[in-house]
Amino acid sequence: MTDRPAFVLLEDGAWFAGTAVRRVDPAFGEVVFTTNLTGYQETFTDPSYLGQIVVMTAPMIGNYGVNREDMESERPQVSGVVVREMSRHPSNWRSSLSLDEWLAGAAVPVIEGVDTRRLTRHLRERGAMRGVVAEGREPDPELTAQLLASPSMSGLDLASRATTGETRSEGRGRHVVAYDYGMKRNIVRMLVQAGCKVTVVPSRTSAAEVRELKPDGLFLSNGPGDPAAVQYAISNIRELAGSGLPTFGICLGHQLIGLAFGGGTGKLPYGHRGGNHPVRDLRTGQVLITTQNHGFAVVGDAARVPGAAALEVTHLNLNDGTIEGVRHRELPTFAVQYHPEAAPGPHDAFPHFAEFLASLAPEATPKSKPLTDNT
């Protein structure tokens, strides 16, 4: 098979040549990079990546193939994938398909042979931006015009697209209602393993409907897009968490808690994506190595969240000083910006789940498994 010439075009006019082994229809999205060396299958199926073209910084991707067990949603969520080299011959006893075959079956375009190091450095210097992957030797004016007319991530509510279409429950024990803004499967898996009944509800479920489910606790999931655009969620969170219902938010859920209690959010230059982000717990001084995937953050510093006097800052990112965790000073509500469920990534933040469970109503539950394994 002869490789087809292809490229990645960014909205600032920069473009990066590559090839494609199959036909590539133009695919638009925000171009971002992740520093994960492994875990590409979990990354590509993470609904938080909806609407994004993901650049993998590791030089070879696909070495261990894909399998059904490591999916974080039903299908790949990314708009496109950019790699230096794609492995065509995976070697792993769990592999059922090569990465390229799997992405082809989901109609996700892949551009190979790109100088991903140069592309990543460009994004670090100029920031994440809109882009397109397409076939051809170089961009033409028509494609450039289409790119500049494509939607920006700022102001975009993608949680409504990423959420579940129906309410569902699993597990037994203390009852946790989880708002699905684009939730990864491993979150539910870990809560169930810990001895909870988890009811997952769509993002637009009203506070009254949640109360009818008689939850012991509320979980606010990760998800894609601009948190400030998810206005319908903010009033629900303010009403439910404000009533004293124990609440735990991660990623987008963390940002929504910041907004619900009067804070603000802003877009980061190129975001935090990967499994090696250092975060300091301001209460203990402990440093956690965390998995992250977000382009927005709660505005503030170690001292405060402006406009949200009721929130105490608990965690900071050691790379850029952004807020990574908050806790309400009076209510049983806390949130972290990173992903304590990992998948993929380190397990340093697993104890946050135990912290949440300890805040729930003390009712009898089935004996739980230790929160030390995500399998």
C-alpha positions, 0 to 999 in steps of 0.5 A: 500500500502506498502512503498518501501525503497528508498534513496537520494545519493549524489556525495560525497558518502553521502546517506539518506534513505527514502521511496516511495509509487510508483515505482521510476526509478533513477532520476539524478540532482543537489540536492538543498534545498528551505526554502519556507514553502508554494508555492510548486506548483509554485516552482515545475513548475518554469523552473529555477528548471529544472534539479534539485532535490528539498529538501523541508525544511518544514516538511510537504508538500502538505497540500493544494493540487494543482490547475490549477491557480498556475502553473508557467509553463505547468508541473513540471520542477523538476527532483525529490522531497524529503520531510519529510512527504507528505500530502495525504489529502489536505484541500483547496477550490481551490484544485483539486488534491493532490500533490502526485497524481499530481507529479505521473501524471507527472512522477516526483519521490518523496522520503518521510521519509527523514531526510530533516533537516540533508540533508539540513545541509549537503548541507549547509556545503558541497554545492549543488551537483549532486545526484540521487533518487532511489529505494532500501535499499542502493546505489550500485556501478553501480548507483554510477558510473552513478551518477558520469558520469551525467552532472554537472550544471557548464557549462550547458546551460539549457535555450535552453531547458527551453525556449518557442518554438514559439513567442507569444504576449498578452496584449495592450499598450507599447510593451515589448519584453521578452526573455524567458530563462525559464520564469515564467507565473506571469512575463507576467501576471504582465506586462500585468496587468500594461498596456503592450503588451508583446511579448515572444520570444525564447532564441536564437532570434537574436537582429535583429529579436527583433528590427523588433518587434519595442519594447519600452522595453526589458525584460530578464527572469529567467532561469536554468543553468550556465549563462556563457554557454548562450553565444548566449544571451550575444551578443544580450543583449549587442547589444540591451541594448547598443543601449539605449533600456530600459532593465530589467533583473531578475535572469538569466537575471541579470547574463546575463547583468553582463556578457554582460557588462564585468563582470563575474559569479560564482557558489554559494556554495549552492545557494539562494532558498526560499521566505525569503532572505533579500536584502538591496537597497544601494540607500535607505537603505531599506531592501526587503524580497525577493523570490530567486532561483539561484545557480550562481551570478554576481561576485563582491561586494558593490563597483564594478563589476570587469570588468564592470565599467559601472555597478553600484551595487544597491542591496546586499544580507544581508546573504552573501554579494553577488550582488543582483542588478545592474544598468548601469551608462548611459543606461536605463538598470537595473537588480535584482537577485531575483524575483520581481514577487514573486509567491510564496513569498513576494511582497516587490519587486513589485515596480521594475516593475513600475520602468521599465515601467517608463523607457519606451517610454512615449506613451499612454497606457490603464489604468493600474492596481496597481502593488500590487497584483499578481492575 
